[in-house]
Amino acid sequence: MSFQPVFGFLFCLMFSLAACKPDSRDKPGALPKTEAAERKPLRKINRVRLNEKAAALKAYAKNNDYNTHYALLIDFSLFSGAKRLVLYDLQKEKIVSTGLVAHGQGSNYLTEDVPFSNVEGSLCSSKGRYKIGAKYYGRFGWAYKLHGLNPTNNNAYNRFVVLHSHACVPNYENETGICRSDGCPTLNPAYFEEIQRVLDKEKRPVLLEIYK
C-alpha cells in the first residue's frame, strides 16, 4: 500500500469525531483513489433545478409564514467533494454562497451514493424540507435543531439530526471526498459561521431542503 492512501486514512481518522448524537462517532469517508479518479472533473449544481426548487420553497415559505428572504438547499446527487450546499437569496433569485456538506454514512461510510432513511438508528440523511429551528450549544459547538416537514424526514428531530459543523469537512472542493455524518448535514466550521450570521439575523425560521 502506498504512503498517500495510508496518510489520507489517518488524516480522516484524526477528524472522525463529528456526529449528530452525543454518544456516536463519524467514520472516515474518503473514497479510495481509484474510485475518486473516475469522478473528475467535479460536477456542479444544476442551476435550472436549483432555481425550480428555490421557487417552490419561496411559495411554501410565503404560504406557511416562514422566511421568504433566504433558504438553504442541498443537492445530494453531487459527489461529496463538491460544494453541494447553497445559501440562496429567494428575493433576488440568486446564489449567495456555496459550501461542502457531509451526508449520512448509512450502513457503509464509503458510499458516495447517498442513502436516505427516516428511521432512527439508520445513520442516514433524509430527503425533504426542514424548518431550521432553535440554536443551541452542544458537543460540536453551535448547532441548529431541524424539524422535518415531510413524511420522508418528519422523524429528524427525534433522531437528533441537526445542522452543525466539524473540522473533518474542508472548505475547498476535492476529488477524494469528505467525511460522513450520522445523518446530520455537517458543514465546514468557517462556512458554518457564515451561515450562522444569516440565520441569526432573520426573524422568521429559514427553510432547508435536501434533494437528489
N, C-alpha and C positions, 0 to 999 in steps of 0.2 A: 504494500500500500504506500502510495507516495505521501510526502510530507503535507502537501496542500490540503487533501481531504481530511487528514487527521487534525490539522490545525483548525480547519473550518468546523469540525465536530466539537473540538474542545472550546472554541470560541462561542458556539451556540450553547454548549453545556454550561458555560460560565453565567449565561444570562437566562437560564431556564427556570426562573423563579416567578414569572408572570402567571397569573391565573385569575379566575373570576370568583372562586370560592376560597374562604380563608384557609382551608386545610389542603388545597390542591396545588399542583405544580404543572407548569408547562414543560414540554419536552422539546429538544432541538428539532427545528423544522426545515433546515436547508435541504434542498434536493441534491442527490448525487450529481456530480458534474456532468455525466453523460446525459442525464435527463434534462438538466437545465440548459445545456447547449442547444437542444432542439428547439427551444423557445425563443431564441434570438431572432430578430430584434423584439423588444418588449412591445406588446400590443397596447394601444392607447384606448381610453374610454370612448365608446361610441357616442358622439355628441348628439346625434339625432335622437337616439333612445334616451339619453340623459335628459334632454330638453323635454321630451314627452313625459318622462317620469316626474320631472320637476313641475311641469304644468298641472299634472294630476294632483301632486302634493299641495300645490298652491290652492287649488279649488277645494281640496279636502280641508286644508287649514282654515280657509275662509268660512266654510260651512260649519266647522266644528270649534271655532274660537281658538285656534292655535296660531302660532306666529306665522305671519304672511310675508316676512322680510327675508328670513334665512331658512335653509334646510340643509341637512346632511344626507348625502346619497352614497351608497357603497355598491359597486359593481363587482360581484364575486365571480363573474365569468373570466376576469383577468387573472393573470399569474400573480402570485403573492409578492414578487419583487417589483411589481409595477405600482404606481400611485393610483389606487382604485377607490379612495375616499375623496369625495368632493364637498367642499363648502360652497353652497350655491346661493346666489342672490336672487330670490324669487321676484323681486320688484323689477330689477334691471335685466332679468333673464340671462344671467351670465355666471360663469365660474369665478369665484373669489380666490380659491386656492385648492390644492390637491395634496394628498399625503398617503403614505403607506398605512395599511391596516392588516392586522393578523386575523385569520379566521380560525374557527374551532377545529381541533385536531380530530374529533370523532374517534374511531377505533384504530386509525392509522395516522400518526402525526406527520408522516412523509407525504401524504396525498395532496396533490395540487388541485384535484377535482373536489371542490368544497362540498363536504357532506352537510346536509341540513336535517335538523330534527327539532321537535318541540318538547322532547321527553327529558325529564330530569335524569341526570347522570349520563346523558349521551355525549357530553363534551362537544356538542355541535353548535354551529351557527344556526340561526333561524331566519328564514325569509320574512319579509313583510314590513309594515310601518310600525314605528315606535314613537311614543312620546318620550322626550328626554326629560326626566324628572329631577328630583331633588339632588343637590350636590352634597357630598359628604367626604370626610377624610378617613381613608381606610388603610389597609396594608400596603397598597401601592400608591399612596398619596391621594390627591383629589380624584374623585370619580363621580359619575352621574348614574342614578338609578334609571333603568329603562323599563317602560311599560309597553308590552306588545299590544297592538291594536287589531290584530288579525288572528284567525284560528291557527295560523301557522307559527305564531310567536307569542300567543297570549299567556304562556307559562314562563316567559322570560324573567319576570320579577321574582317568582318563586325559585327559579334556577340560579339566582344571583348573577344573571347576565347583566353586566354594567359596561358603561363607556369609561375606559381608563387608559393609562399609558404604562409603558415599560421600556427599559433600555434595550431590550432584545430587538425592538423594532427600529431599524435605521431610518435616517432622514433622507436617504438617497435611493434611487432605483438601482436594482442589481439583477443579474441573471441567475443567481443561486438560490433565490427565495429567502423567506424570513421565518422567524419562529411561529409557533402556533399558540392559541389560547385554549381555554376550556369552554369556549363559546362566546366570550366577550369580544366585541370589536375593540382591539387594543392598538393604540397609536404610539408614535414616537413622542418622547416627553416634550421636546421643543415644539413640535407641531400641536400637541395637546394643549400647550399653553396658549397658542394662537386661537384654538377652538374655544378654550375657556373664556377668553376675553369677549368673544362674540356671544356665547351662551349666557354669560353672567350679566351682560348689559341689557338683554332683552327681557321685557316684562311678561310676555306670553310664552308658553312652552314651545320649544323648537322641535320639529319633526325630523326623524331619521328614517330612511328606507334602505333596506338591504334587498338586493335583487340579483339575478343571474341571467 
